[in-house]
């Protein structure tokens, strides 16, 4: 974790600490925990430790809003913090369109149709909030700061976990709410067969699971012709166990995600900062 950018000019090293305008708060709302951090938008680094509070039960909009207020108050009180009137970025496990949550995964059903941005902004005293899907946030972070940073074209970020999360980023621009885990492949919902949970539930060998992933990735490749696949989720720590079974059927280069558990926070902060920039 770095609080500075270091540049070397003619043998001399200069250290630049971030100004408030370089910083943004990102909050990642999950089924078991809600965590936030202050992100240096220049680098994608967190400038201090993450702050986490367990997701309330039931995870209603009102209960989650109370936790978001606690997280923002903690992060805003730190030495390195953004301007108090800057936007907050929030990612959420749902389809998020124009600030409205159109679905709910691992949170209370009362979120369906809820005004996520409006609820959180009101709880924060009118502070601007910009929200997006959690997989989109992680994908955006990987494309801008992670393994896809210097790669142009269309990047498909696929997260293998309880389900299959997806994000498409074309030339740095997010195509939101793709939900590619719900593609129908061979008569099945893709994530019911190829998620990490499916491998564990069916006690699949790595060879059988690798073949299922190969079928999934060739299907996505056929539909979208991406320039790069990025695989995230816990399974990405062990690519040697499943990539050999892709053989040569997947032509698109495949790399593993690098930002891990911070990706959602970083992507949410970037989303907020991007909105600030476009709305100046």
Secondary structure, 3 states (H helix, E strand, C coil): CCCEEEEEECCEEEEEECCHHHEEEEEEECCCEEEEEEEECCCCEECCCCEEEECCCCCCHHHHHHHHHHHHHHHHCCCCCCCCCCCEEEEECCCEECCEECCCCCCCHHHCCEEHHHHHHHHCCCCCEEEEEHHHHHHHHHHHCCCCCCCCCEEEEEEECCCEEEEEEECCEEECCCCHHHCEECCEEHHHHHCHHHHHHCCCCHHHHHHHHHHHHHHHHHHHCCCEEEEECHHHHHHHHCHHHHCCCCCCCEEECCCHHHHHHHHHHHHHHHHHHHCC
